[in-house]
């Protein structure tokens, strides 16, 4: 990471073993830990295969697990997303988003309650439900077995997305999300609009005059507004 990039998130990665300034100062530099985690994410290498220029792989992996569980990564992602939105002339918190799901084949190591079978798509593995804003920035994601219905997964991911923005009031989805999902959102004061595909076989939908990819990638924003 460059010095400028590090300054954006340095205060979110505590330099002490406890909360705030509690506990003893950590032995390994937090920036080195973050760089090591980014190396694994970028290259896909095994944790044990981390180059010697980084801290011990076990230490790096332990911090990654801790930050995944205590919300550190979510806080970092939220801060960066807010900065991007403000740079684009939007409010820091989104008022609208797009929800969709994707089924992915599971590796042999994916077993037990987190694996299921999607009869419609004939896929055995996991299903990811995500909510993105109208710029395509991720707000919330949930990973479940592919056997989970769109309603159940959609309700779960919306409940995770709602607390992250006090302005959240509008959601677009496809026809896979049924009446139970729509009722759940309306009970939480979120208006739901079901959109149609632009072309047969396309994975995209029309959102607010723009184009948001329903598989959560390659998102183009709608015209500037309050969303």
PEFENTA-V798023 format. One record per residue. N is the residue number from 1. OMEGA is omega in whole degrees, -180 to 180 (* if undefined). D_CENTER is the distance of its C-alpha to the mean C-alpha in whole Angstrom. Layout:
BEGIN
n=N omega=OMEGA d_center=D_CENTER
n=N omega=OMEGA d_center=D_CENTER
END
This chain:
BEGIN
n=1 omega=175 d_center=21
n=2 omega=179 d_center=24
n=3 omega=-180 d_center=25
n=4 omega=179 d_center=24
n=5 omega=-178 d_center=20
n=6 omega=-180 d_center=21
n=7 omega=-179 d_center=22
n=8 omega=-173 d_center=19
n=9 omega=-172 d_center=18
n=10 omega=-177 d_center=21
n=11 omega=179 d_center=21
n=12 omega=-179 d_center=18
n=13 omega=-170 d_center=19
n=14 omega=178 d_center=22
n=15 omega=180 d_center=25
n=16 omega=-177 d_center=27
n=17 omega=177 d_center=27
n=18 omega=179 d_center=27
n=19 omega=180 d_center=25
n=20 omega=178 d_center=26
n=21 omega=180 d_center=29
n=22 omega=180 d_center=30
n=23 omega=-180 d_center=31
n=24 omega=177 d_center=32
n=25 omega=-177 d_center=31
n=26 omega=-178 d_center=29
n=27 omega=-177 d_center=30
n=28 omega=179 d_center=28
n=29 omega=-177 d_center=27
n=30 omega=-180 d_center=23
n=31 omega=177 d_center=23
n=32 omega=178 d_center=24
n=33 omega=-180 d_center=21
n=34 omega=179 d_center=18
n=35 omega=179 d_center=20
n=36 omega=179 d_center=21
n=37 omega=177 d_center=17
n=38 omega=178 d_center=16
n=39 omega=178 d_center=19
n=40 omega=-179 d_center=18
n=41 omega=-176 d_center=15
n=42 omega=-175 d_center=17
n=43 omega=-178 d_center=20
n=44 omega=-179 d_center=19
n=45 omega=176 d_center=22
n=46 omega=179 d_center=23
n=47 omega=-179 d_center=22
n=48 omega=-178 d_center=26
n=49 omega=178 d_center=26
n=50 omega=178 d_center=25
n=51 omega=-176 d_center=28
n=52 omega=-180 d_center=31
n=53 omega=178 d_center=30
n=54 omega=176 d_center=27
n=55 omega=-179 d_center=27
n=56 omega=-175 d_center=28
n=57 omega=-178 d_center=25
n=58 omega=177 d_center=25
n=59 omega=180 d_center=25
n=60 omega=-179 d_center=22
n=61 omega=180 d_center=20
n=62 omega=178 d_center=21
n=63 omega=179 d_center=19
n=64 omega=178 d_center=16
n=65 omega=-179 d_center=16
n=66 omega=-179 d_center=17
n=67 omega=177 d_center=15
n=68 omega=-176 d_center=12
n=69 omega=-175 d_center=14
n=70 omega=176 d_center=15
n=71 omega=-179 d_center=12
n=72 omega=-180 d_center=13
n=73 omega=178 d_center=10
n=74 omega=179 d_center=8
n=75 omega=178 d_center=11
n=76 omega=-179 d_center=12
n=77 omega=-179 d_center=8
n=78 omega=180 d_center=10
n=79 omega=-179 d_center=13
n=80 omega=178 d_center=12
n=81 omega=178 d_center=11
n=82 omega=179 d_center=14
n=83 omega=179 d_center=16
n=84 omega=180 d_center=15
n=85 omega=180 d_center=16
n=86 omega=177 d_center=19
n=87 omega=179 d_center=20
n=88 omega=178 d_center=20
n=89 omega=179 d_center=22
n=90 omega=171 d_center=19
n=91 omega=-179 d_center=19
n=92 omega=179 d_center=17
n=93 omega=-179 d_center=15
n=94 omega=176 d_center=14
n=95 omega=-178 d_center=17
n=96 omega=-180 d_center=15
n=97 omega=178 d_center=13
n=98 omega=178 d_center=12
n=99 omega=176 d_center=11
n=100 omega=-178 d_center=12
n=101 omega=177 d_center=12
n=102 omega=177 d_center=13
n=103 omega=-177 d_center=16
n=104 omega=178 d_center=16
n=105 omega=-178 d_center=19
n=106 omega=175 d_center=19
n=107 omega=-179 d_center=21
n=108 omega=-179 d_center=24
n=109 omega=179 d_center=23
n=110 omega=-177 d_center=20
n=111 omega=173 d_center=23
n=112 omega=-173 d_center=23
n=113 omega=-179 d_center=22
n=114 omega=179 d_center=18
n=115 omega=179 d_center=20
n=116 omega=-179 d_center=21
n=117 omega=177 d_center=23
n=118 omega=-176 d_center=22
n=119 omega=-179 d_center=26
n=120 omega=-179 d_center=25
n=121 omega=179 d_center=23
n=122 omega=-179 d_center=25
n=123 omega=175 d_center=22
n=124 omega=-179 d_center=22
n=125 omega=-177 d_center=19
n=126 omega=179 d_center=16
n=127 omega=179 d_center=14
n=128 omega=174 d_center=10
n=129 omega=-179 d_center=9
n=130 omega=172 d_center=7
n=131 omega=176 d_center=7
n=132 omega=175 d_center=8
n=133 omega=-175 d_center=11
n=134 omega=171 d_center=14
n=135 omega=-179 d_center=13
n=136 omega=180 d_center=10
n=137 omega=-176 d_center=8
n=138 omega=176 d_center=5
n=139 omega=-180 d_center=6
n=140 omega=178 d_center=5
n=141 omega=177 d_center=5
n=142 omega=178 d_center=8
n=143 omega=-178 d_center=10
n=144 omega=175 d_center=14
n=145 omega=-178 d_center=17
n=146 omega=179 d_center=18
n=147 omega=180 d_center=21
n=148 omega=179 d_center=19
n=149 omega=177 d_center=19
n=150 omega=179 d_center=17
n=151 omega=-177 d_center=19
n=152 omega=180 d_center=18
n=153 omega=180 d_center=14
n=154 omega=178 d_center=14
n=155 omega=-179 d_center=15
n=156 omega=-176 d_center=13
n=157 omega=177 d_center=10
n=158 omega=178 d_center=12
n=159 omega=176 d_center=14
n=160 omega=-177 d_center=10
n=161 omega=-174 d_center=10
n=162 omega=-178 d_center=13
n=163 omega=-176 d_center=14
n=164 omega=177 d_center=12
n=165 omega=178 d_center=14
n=166 omega=-177 d_center=18
n=167 omega=-171 d_center=18
n=168 omega=-175 d_center=16
n=169 omega=-176 d_center=19
n=170 omega=-178 d_center=18
n=171 omega=174 d_center=16
n=172 omega=179 d_center=17
n=173 omega=175 d_center=17
n=174 omega=-173 d_center=19
n=175 omega=178 d_center=22
n=176 omega=179 d_center=20
n=177 omega=-170 d_center=19
n=178 omega=-173 d_center=23
n=179 omega=-179 d_center=25
n=180 omega=179 d_center=23
n=181 omega=-179 d_center=20
n=182 omega=179 d_center=22
n=183 omega=180 d_center=24
n=184 omega=-180 d_center=21
n=185 omega=-179 d_center=19
n=186 omega=176 d_center=23
n=187 omega=178 d_center=24
n=188 omega=175 d_center=21
n=189 omega=176 d_center=22
n=190 omega=178 d_center=20
n=191 omega=-178 d_center=21
n=192 omega=176 d_center=20
n=193 omega=178 d_center=21
n=194 omega=-177 d_center=22
n=195 omega=179 d_center=22
n=196 omega=177 d_center=24
n=197 omega=-180 d_center=23
n=198 omega=-179 d_center=25
n=199 omega=176 d_center=27
n=200 omega=179 d_center=28
n=201 omega=180 d_center=25
n=202 omega=176 d_center=23
n=203 omega=-174 d_center=19
n=204 omega=178 d_center=19
n=205 omega=179 d_center=20
n=206 omega=-178 d_center=21
n=207 omega=174 d_center=20
n=208 omega=-180 d_center=22
n=209 omega=179 d_center=24
n=210 omega=-177 d_center=21
n=211 omega=178 d_center=19
n=212 omega=-177 d_center=16
n=213 omega=-175 d_center=15
n=214 omega=173 d_center=14
n=215 omega=169 d_center=12
n=216 omega=175 d_center=10
n=217 omega=177 d_center=12
n=218 omega=-175 d_center=15
n=219 omega=174 d_center=14
n=220 omega=-174 d_center=17
n=221 omega=172 d_center=18
n=222 omega=178 d_center=20
n=223 omega=-179 d_center=23
n=224 omega=180 d_center=23
n=225 omega=-175 d_center=23
n=226 omega=-175 d_center=22
n=227 omega=* d_center=18
END
